[in-house]
Amino acid sequence: MKNQYFGDVSDYMKYGLLRLLTDGGLTLGVNWMLTPNDDGPDGKKREYLSAPSKWRGCDEALYDGLTALLDGGRTPDVSLLENSDLLSDTTFFSDLVPDGKEDRVAWASQSLDTLNGCDLVFLDPDNGLEIKSKKIGTKNSRKFALWDEVRAYWEQGSSLLIYQHWIHMERSAFFNQQATHLKELLGVDQVIGVSTAHVLFLLVPQSQHIKQLEVGLTRLPLGWDSQMSLIDTKVAHSTDIEDDPRCLPERVIDDLSYPLVTEFDPAGVYDLLEKHRGELAPENVYVQYHLLKHLSDGLTVCVDTVAEGTWGDPETVSAPPGTARYFWMTKDQHAIWVNI
């Protein structure tokens, strides 16, 4: 993060995501991983603040707040956010990241002490997770979150959200690569991705925080559906799923006779879809079969393949006028669109 980036469109989405993830009552720790400003063009993408019809509805309070903070030509600076009420119950660590090895170790130790006890820690490096050519102590290593630092935050008991720029690599393959490394490093089986046009947010939940994080993740499609999407959305680990007749447990996913929905109930169907996004993969003909067979004509399902970084128009099975549209990104770069 550089102060010059503050309030740009990626920042808006970043804060929107943090607000959602802490909406279930989690405390937040933010390590800006600040680096000095430069003369580059990054951080000047604030045209969205002049397009409220497109952007304000994503998070009205946040949009209005950022507009007010930058009003009058104020110099962009993360301290503007720190001194606002846009992120509640949040601890910030704002020291500049050094490049030198010994200084970096000391900086990391101080950041860990400052954010110890936060339920969710957000790491906001310029570029993302450590790469082989930028080991600790090398020039511009300050632009990356080091694997050892990630592990240290995890071992303190914090769930993690990590900022990662998309690179010139097929996106699903890149997500799988980063997720696999995190799973191996931390000994977990769940990494959730939140994708934007330019940024991948990597969320690694501690087991004790899953239900609170789920509160925000289930609301993501409602406000940010055109700007952010979920990948690898295996979130629900609730023990009561198998007791809910509206749900389709993984263990019976191949049983075509299992009733996905016993009767049409918009709230119940929505609850079911929220719990089982990770199972709704287009290549799974059994899930499609259940959706198309059992859902009433008040709810339709549309499946569309996603091109690189873009959305095609889904072919609608039956879209009654005035319906609300929801979608979920799956691991294999497909989208599930649901009209209710």
N, C-alpha and C positions, 0 to 999 in steps of 0.2 A: 504494500500500500504506500502511496505517496500522497501527501496532502493535496497536491494538484488534482488528484482523482476525485476528491470529495464532491459528492452530489451529482456525479455523472450518472448515466442511465444504468450502468452495471452496479453502481453504488445503490441506487434506488432499489433494484431487485435484491441486492444483498441484504439490505436492511429489512425489506419486506419479508424475506425468507426467515431472518432471525426473529422478527416479530411473531411470525407464525409458529416457529419451533419452540418459542418460550411462552406461547399462549396457554399451555397446559400447566404453567406454574413453575417451570424450571428457572433457576438462576443462570445468568449468562456471564461468561468471561470472554473478553475480546482482546486478542493480541494483534494489534494492527500490523506488526512486523514492518514498521515504518522504515522507509529508505528516503534519502534526500530527493527533493524535487529535481527535475532536469528540464531541458528545453524541448522535450519531445511533445508530440501532438496529443498523446494519451491524456484522458481526463477532461477533454473539452466537449464531450458529447452530452450536452445538457439541453438539446433542442426539445426533449420530451417535456420539459417544464413549460414549454409554450404550446403543448398539445394536450390539454386536459381531457378532451373528449376521448382520446385514445388511452391515456395513461392514468388519469386520476382515479378511475374506478378500481384499479388494482388494489390500492390501499389509500383511501382518501385522506386519512389523518397524516400518514407519512408523506404523501405528495404535498399537502398543504404545509406541513412542517418544514420540509426541505426547501420549498419555495420561499418560505419566510426566512429561513436561515441564510439563504443566498441573496436575499433581497437587497437592493441598493449597492450591488457590486462588491459585497464582502469577499475577502480573500478566502478561497476554499481551504478548510483546515478541519481535521477530525475533531479538534477541541469544540467546534460548534455543535457537533452531535453529542459529545460527552457532556456538555453543559445544558443539553435539552432533555426533554422527557420522552423522546421518541423510542428509546430502548430502556425499558424499566428493569430494575433490579440487576444492573450490569456493572461489572468491574472491568476497567480498561487498563491495558499495559501499553504505554505509548513511547517507550524508549526506542531510539533508532537502532536498527540491527547493524552490528559491525561485521566486517569481512574477516578480520584476524581471528585465528583459531582460539587463542586464549580468551580474547574479548568476547567471542561468540559463546563460549562455554559459560562465562560469567553472566552474560546477558540472558542466556537460556535459564540459568539457575534462578536469577531474579524474577524472570517472567513466571516460572513455575511456582515460586513462593507467592507471588502476587495473586495468581489466579487459582491457587489451591483451594478446593472446596466448591468451586463453581460446577454446577451440574453439566452445563454445556460450554465447551471452550471452542471459540472460532479463531482459526489461524488464517491470516489474510496476507500471504506473501505476494510479491509482485507477479510471480510467474506460476508458482505451484509447488509441488513436491520435489524433493531433491532428485537431481539427475547425476549420472556418473561423472560428467565433466565439471560438476560444480560441488565437489566435496568441501567440507568445512575447511576454512582457511584460504580457499582460492578466490580470485577476483570475481565479484558479483555473486558469490555464494549467498550473500545477504538476500538475494531475490527469491530464495527457495526455503521452504520449511524442511528441515532435516529429519530424516527417518527416526533418529535417536530422540529428537525433541517430541515428535508425534507419540512415540512409545512412552515417553516420560509423562506426558499429559494423561495418556490412557491409564497408566499405572497409578495415577493419583485418583482415579475413579471418575474422571470426566468423560462424557460423551464428546465426540469431536465433529466439527464441521470445518472442512478445509477448502479454501479457494484454489481452483486449478484452471489455468487457461487451457482451452482446447488447443491441440497441436495439429500439425499437418499429418494426420493419420486417421484412418477410418474410425469413426467415433465410437461405435460399439466395441471395437477391438481395443481402443485406448482406454475406455472405461473399464473393460474387463481386466486389462493389464494393471491399472492402478488399484482396482478393487482387490485383485488377487494378491498384490503386494501387501496391501493393508491387512487383508485377512491372515496372511502368513505371518506378518510382523506382530500382529496383536492377538493372534489365536482366536479369531472370531469367524463366524460363518455368514455375517450379514453386513454389507456395505450398500448404502442407498445413494443413488445419484440424483441430483437435480440439475437439469440441463437448461442453459440459455443459449442464445445465438453464439456467444463467444466464451462462455464460462461454464465449467463443470464444478458443482459443489459436491463434495464427497462427505457423506454423513455416516459416521460409525457410532451407533447407539450402544450405550451400556444397557444391560438387561433391565436394570431397575428404572430406566428412563423411557423405555419403549412406549408405554401407554401415553405418557405426556407428550412425547414427540409425535405420536400418531394423531393427536388432536390437531396439530398444525398441518401435518402432511395431508390429512383428509380434506382440509380446507384449501389446499393449494390450487386445485383446478377451478375453484369457484371464483377467485379473483384474478389469478395470474395465468389462466389457461392458454392465453395467446403468447405468453412471454417465457414461462417456465414449465417444464414437464418432468415427470418422475421416470427414472429408469431403475430397474432392479427393485421393484417396490414390494419386497417381501417384508412387510411391517408387522402384521398381526400375529402375535404369538399367544393370544388369549386362550386360556384353558377351557373357556365355555363355548368355543366355536362348535364343537361336535354336538353340543346339546341344543343348538339353535336349528330348528327345522328349515330355516331359510338359507342355511349355509351349505357349502359344498366342500367338505374336508378333502385334503389332498389324498387321503388313503382310499377314497371312493371315487376319485375323479374319473376313472375309467368305467364306472358303472352307469350305463346309459339310462337305467331305470330310476336312478336316484333323483328325487324332485328338487330341482334348484330353487324354485319358488312354489310354495303350496297354493298361494292365491295372490292375485295382484294387490300389492300394497306399496305405493310409491316410496314411503319412508323405509319400509322393510327392504325393498329392492335396493335403494340407495345405500342402506347400511350394509347389505350383503356385498355390493360392488366395492365399497370402501374397504371391507375386510379382505377381499380376495382379488385385488388388482393384480398381484403377481401371478395368479393362476389364469388370468384372462389373456392368453397368448393366441394370436390368430392361427398359428399352426396347430393348435389343439382343437381338432374337429369336435371332440366330445363337449368341450365347453361351449363352442359355438352352437352345437346342436341343442344343448340345454337352453341357452339364451333364446334362440329363435323359436324353440318349441314351447317353452313354458312361460315366457313373458307375455303379458297381455298386449293388445294393440295400442295401449296407452304408453308403451315404452318400446323403443326400437334400438337396434344395435347396428352400428356401421363400422366397417373395418377398412383401413386404408394403409397402404405401404408408404413409408416416409422416405423421401429423397434426402440427400445430404443437406442437413440444415434447413430444410423447407418442409412445408406441409402441402400435400395435394388436397383436392376437394373430395371428401369421402362420398362414395356412392350410397345414397340413402336408401335403406330398405323401405322405410315408411316414416316420413317426418311430419307429424301433425304441426300445423302452424302454431307459433307461440310457445314451442317447447324449449326447455333449457338443455343446453348441450354440455356434456362433460367428456373428457378424454383422458386416457392413461397411456404413457409410453411403456412399451415392454422391452425386454432385454434385446430382442432381435430387431429393434428399430421399426416396429409396427406401432400403430396407435389404435386404441379402442375408443370409439366415440359412442356415447350413449345419449340419446335424446329422451328426456322425461317431460 
